[in-house]
């Protein structure tokens, strides 16, 4: 199921101007590490969310902020190599150079174009990307889009506990008791996602965001991300400040409460 992106938070988001290079912010992090909350905030202050979002469900009632079509292709690609979202094994990057991988590359590029159009500051989030960051670097650079990275950091023990809570709330028709994820596996998954995200984003503009700081002061977090990612992002945020004001007015000043709601689904 997918839901159309609301235009409230993204109307007037920065669009491509002559002389301004297109950029894409990739939010990289393990599931339940604050990626949704961080993506929601960056979307509110001007980065462009995808046009079609995954629908909220029992596991994340406030939404994932993920492009439904791209996530589906990621799952198909993982299945093609005998993997899944909860596989702690290293992704075989050499496979990306095979004939079998080419259709997935083409489909992901097309899905990106559909999701973001000609926007100048795309905001792409799916925890699965952590395992194959080089794939998306190749796709974006091939489109003339500069990749930027934001990596939320949350305690692996908290992530494991959040996964456990999510599984406890999962209807039994979806998950049987014997299929519950052991804490050791959750910790390995955190390690895999974080190490791969850190390794393959080296050499690019990137920002590490403390999950607790995001909850304590989202304004300071946004300022840090802007500084870390460079002047182009700062300009984009300045251009979209009017969007931020409109959102504040439209929500009756409830942006802080919105963030509390976003973070509430991670506990």
SVG drawing of the C-alpha trace seen along z (x, -y; Angstrom):
<svg xmlns="http://www.w3.org/2000/svg" viewBox="-3 -33 40 54">
<polyline fill="none" stroke="black" stroke-width="0.4" points="0.0,0.0 1.2,-3.5 -0.1,-7.0 0.5,-10.2 2.9,-12.6 1.2,-15.5 1.9,-18.8 1.7,-20.7 5.3,-20.1 6.9,-20.2 5.0,-22.8 7.5,-25.4 10.5,-23.1 13.6,-24.2 13.6,-23.4 16.5,-23.3 17.8,-26.7 20.3,-27.6 23.9,-27.0 22.6,-25.1 23.6,-21.4 21.0,-18.8 21.6,-17.1 20.1,-14.1 20.3,-13.6 20.5,-9.9 19.5,-9.2 21.4,-6.0 20.8,-4.1 19.6,-0.8 15.9,-0.2 14.5,-1.8 17.5,-4.1 15.7,-7.4 15.8,-7.5 12.0,-8.2 12.0,-11.0 15.1,-12.6 13.7,-12.3 10.4,-13.8 12.1,-16.8 14.4,-17.4 11.3,-17.1 9.6,-19.8 12.4,-22.3 12.7,-22.1 14.2,-18.9 11.9,-17.2 10.2,-14.0 9.2,-11.4 5.8,-11.7 4.6,-8.3 5.2,-7.2 4.9,-3.9 1.7,-3.8 1.9,-3.9 1.1,-0.7 1.2,0.9 5.0,0.8 5.3,-2.9 2.0,-4.7 3.3,-8.1 4.8,-7.0 8.2,-5.8 8.8,-8.7 10.2,-6.1 9.5,-5.9 7.2,-2.8 8.3,-1.9 12.0,-2.1 11.7,0.0 9.8,2.6 12.6,2.8 15.2,3.0 13.3,6.0 13.2,7.7 16.9,7.1 17.8,8.6 15.6,11.6 17.5,12.0 20.7,12.7 19.0,14.8 18.9,12.0 16.3,10.1 16.1,6.8 17.2,8.6 20.3,10.3 23.4,9.4 25.7,10.7 27.8,8.3 26.1,7.4 28.1,8.8 28.9,5.6 30.6,7.5 27.1,8.7 26.2,5.1 28.5,5.5 26.7,8.6 24.1,8.8 21.5,9.8 21.9,6.5 21.4,4.2 17.6,4.3 17.5,3.3 19.8,0.4 17.6,-0.8 14.4,-0.4 15.8,-2.3 17.0,-5.2 13.5,-5.4 11.8,-5.1 14.0,-7.9 13.0,-10.2 9.3,-9.4 9.6,-10.0 11.5,-13.2 11.2,-14.7 13.5,-17.7 13.8,-18.7 17.1,-20.2 17.3,-18.6 15.8,-15.1 15.5,-13.3 15.9,-9.5 15.5,-7.1 15.4,-3.3 17.6,-1.5 18.3,1.2 20.4,-1.3 23.1,-1.0 24.1,2.3 24.6,1.1 25.5,-2.5 27.9,-2.3 24.9,-1.3 23.1,-4.6 26.2,-6.7 26.6,-5.3 23.0,-5.9 22.9,-9.4 26.2,-10.5 25.1,-9.0 22.1,-11.4 24.3,-14.4 23.0,-14.4 25.4,-15.0 24.9,-12.5 25.0,-13.8 24.6,-11.7 23.0,-12.0 23.6,-9.2 21.6,-9.0 23.3,-7.3 21.3,-5.5 22.5,-3.1 22.4,0.4 20.9,1.7 18.1,-0.8 17.6,0.3 17.4,3.9 14.9,3.1 12.8,1.1 12.8,4.0 11.7,6.3 8.8,3.9 7.8,3.8 7.7,7.6 5.6,7.8 3.1,5.5 3.1,7.4 -0.1,9.4 0.6,13.2 -0.8,13.7 2.4,11.9 5.0,13.3 5.1,16.5 6.7,16.7 9.6,18.8 10.4,16.2 11.2,13.4 14.6,11.8 17.2,12.6 19.0,9.6 22.3,10.8 21.1,10.7 19.6,7.2 23.0,6.0 24.7,7.6 22.3,5.9 22.9,2.5 26.7,3.1 26.3,4.1 24.2,1.1 26.3,-1.4 29.7,-0.2 28.6,0.1 27.0,-3.4 30.1,-4.9 32.6,-3.2 30.9,-3.9 29.9,-7.5 33.6,-8.5 34.8,-11.2 31.3,-12.7 29.7,-15.5 28.0,-13.8 26.6,-14.5 26.3,-12.2 23.2,-13.0 22.8,-11.8 19.3,-10.5 18.9,-11.9 20.0,-15.3 17.4,-15.2 14.7,-14.6 16.1,-17.2 16.6,-20.0 15.5,-19.5 16.5,-23.1 20.1,-22.5 20.1,-19.2 19.0,-20.9 21.6,-23.6 24.3,-20.9 23.2,-19.0 23.3,-22.2 26.8,-23.1 28.1,-19.6 26.6,-19.2 27.9,-22.6 26.8,-25.9 24.5,-24.5 22.3,-22.9 22.3,-26.0 21.1,-28.0 18.4,-25.5 17.2,-25.7 17.2,-29.5 15.2,-29.4 12.7,-27.1 12.3,-29.0 9.0,-30.4 7.9,-26.7 8.8,-26.2 6.8,-29.2 3.8,-28.0 4.0,-24.6 4.1,-26.2 1.1,-28.3 -0.8,-25.4 -0.1,-23.1 -0.8,-25.8 2.8,-25.7 2.7,-22.0 6.0,-21.1 7.7,-20.2 4.7,-18.0 4.9,-16.5 8.5,-15.5 7.4,-14.0 4.8,-12.0 7.4,-10.8 9.8,-9.7 7.1,-8.0 6.9,-5.1 10.6,-4.2 10.1,-3.3"/>
</svg>
